[in-house]
Amino acid sequence: MVAYLSPLIGGALIGLSAAMLLLLNGRIAGVSGIVASLFRGGSVPMANLAFVAGLTLGPTAYRLWTGEWPLVQPQGPLLLFAVAGLLVGFGTRMGSGCTSGHGVAGLARLSARSIAAVLVFLAAAVTTVALMRWGGLP
């Protein structure tokens, strides 16, 4: 049970932050859109700044609570991560949102577009893992 405590708390905090952003500001918690707003120029809503600050300060809060940094062990070549990051960025623009916007906020609102997007996300993920395993990649 202890192994599931951290992900359980993290998931609850994601849900709470998405609900608070929607209820208090009328905004959907789509991380790609929120982060993109920081680079568009002009004034940035305080809610967006607070949301990004919360995301970036999460590991520090974890360290203060547990006394150690979260363990992150990337398993694969850096070039693969760079290409994957670019593809994710391209996909979020093409799909009008990311997994947080569609998967957390969109599904909770029973949005047909978000349901379709999440099904595509899952199909792409399953296909990617199958192809990587078939090709011998980590």
C-alpha positions as CSV (number, residue, x, y, z in Angstrom):
1,M,0.0,0.0,0.0
2,V,2.9,2.4,0.8
3,A,4.1,2.1,-2.8
4,Y,0.8,3.5,-4.0
5,L,0.6,6.4,-1.6
6,S,2.7,8.8,-3.6
7,P,0.8,8.3,-6.9
8,L,-2.5,8.4,-5.1
9,I,-1.7,11.7,-3.5
10,G,-0.3,13.1,-6.8
11,G,-3.5,12.1,-8.6
12,A,-5.6,13.6,-6.0
13,L,-3.7,16.9,-6.2
14,I,-3.9,16.9,-10.0
15,G,-7.7,16.4,-9.7
16,L,-8.0,19.1,-7.0
17,S,-5.9,21.6,-9.0
18,A,-7.9,21.0,-12.2
19,A,-11.2,21.4,-10.3
20,M,-10.0,24.5,-8.5
21,L,-8.9,26.1,-11.8
22,L,-12.2,25.4,-13.4
23,L,-14.4,26.4,-10.4
24,L,-12.4,29.5,-9.4
25,N,-11.3,30.8,-12.9
26,G,-13.5,29.0,-15.4
27,R,-10.4,27.7,-17.1
28,I,-9.6,24.1,-18.3
29,A,-6.4,22.7,-16.8
30,G,-4.6,21.9,-20.0
31,V,-0.9,22.1,-19.2
32,S,0.2,22.6,-22.8
33,G,-2.1,25.6,-23.2
34,I,-1.2,27.0,-19.8
35,V,2.6,26.8,-20.5
36,A,2.1,28.1,-24.1
37,S,0.4,31.2,-22.6
38,L,3.7,32.1,-20.9
39,F,5.5,32.4,-24.2
40,R,2.8,34.2,-26.3
41,G,3.7,37.7,-25.0
42,G,1.4,40.1,-23.3
43,S,0.0,39.7,-19.9
44,V,-0.1,36.2,-18.4
45,P,-3.0,35.3,-16.0
46,M,-2.0,34.9,-12.4
47,A,-3.7,31.5,-12.4
48,N,-1.4,30.3,-15.2
49,L,1.7,31.5,-13.3
50,A,0.5,29.8,-10.1
51,F,-0.3,26.5,-11.9
52,V,3.2,26.4,-13.6
53,A,4.9,27.3,-10.3
54,G,3.0,24.4,-8.6
55,L,4.2,22.0,-11.3
56,T,7.8,23.1,-11.1
57,L,7.9,23.3,-7.3
58,G,6.4,19.8,-6.8
59,P,9.7,18.0,-6.6
60,T,10.9,20.5,-4.0
61,A,7.8,20.0,-1.9
62,Y,8.3,16.2,-2.2
63,R,11.8,16.6,-0.9
64,L,10.7,18.7,2.0
65,W,8.1,16.2,2.9
66,T,10.1,13.0,2.5
67,G,13.7,14.2,2.9
68,E,14.8,12.9,-0.6
69,W,14.4,13.9,-4.2
70,P,11.9,12.0,-6.3
71,L,13.7,9.1,-8.1
72,V,13.7,9.6,-11.8
73,Q,15.7,7.1,-13.9
74,P,15.2,7.7,-17.7
75,Q,15.9,4.5,-19.6
76,G,16.8,5.3,-23.1
77,P,18.8,7.5,-25.4
78,L,18.6,11.3,-25.0
79,L,17.9,11.7,-28.7
80,L,14.8,9.5,-28.4
81,F,13.5,11.7,-25.5
82,A,14.1,14.8,-27.6
83,V,12.3,13.5,-30.6
84,A,9.4,12.2,-28.4
85,G,9.1,15.7,-26.8
86,L,8.9,17.4,-30.2
87,L,6.3,14.9,-31.3
88,V,4.2,15.4,-28.1
89,G,4.4,19.2,-28.6
90,F,3.3,18.8,-32.2
91,G,0.5,16.4,-31.2
92,T,-0.9,18.7,-28.5
93,R,-1.2,21.5,-31.0
94,M,-2.7,19.2,-33.7
95,G,-5.1,17.6,-31.1
96,S,-6.1,20.9,-29.6
97,G,-4.9,19.9,-26.2
98,C,-2.8,17.5,-24.1
99,T,-3.6,14.6,-21.9
100,S,-4.2,16.8,-18.9
101,G,-6.7,19.0,-20.7
102,H,-8.5,16.1,-22.5
103,G,-7.9,13.3,-20.0
104,V,-8.4,15.1,-16.7
105,A,-10.7,18.0,-17.5
106,G,-12.3,16.9,-20.7
107,L,-13.3,13.4,-19.5
108,A,-14.7,14.9,-16.3
109,R,-16.9,17.1,-18.3
110,L,-17.9,14.2,-20.6
111,S,-16.7,16.1,-23.7
112,A,-17.1,13.9,-26.8
113,R,-14.0,15.5,-28.3
114,S,-11.9,14.7,-25.2
115,I,-13.2,11.1,-25.2
116,A,-12.1,10.7,-28.8
117,A,-8.8,12.3,-28.1
118,V,-8.1,10.1,-25.1
119,L,-8.9,7.0,-27.1
120,V,-6.4,8.1,-29.8
121,F,-3.8,8.8,-27.1
122,L,-4.3,5.3,-25.6
123,A,-4.2,3.6,-29.0
124,A,-1.0,5.5,-29.9
125,A,0.6,4.7,-26.6
126,V,-0.2,0.9,-26.9
127,T,1.1,0.9,-30.5
128,T,4.3,2.7,-29.6
129,V,5.1,0.4,-26.7
130,A,4.4,-2.7,-28.9
131,L,6.6,-1.3,-31.7
132,M,9.4,-0.4,-29.3
133,R,9.3,-3.9,-27.7
134,W,9.2,-5.5,-31.1
135,G,12.2,-3.4,-32.2
136,G,14.1,-4.2,-29.0
137,L,14.1,-0.6,-27.6
138,P,13.8,0.0,-23.9
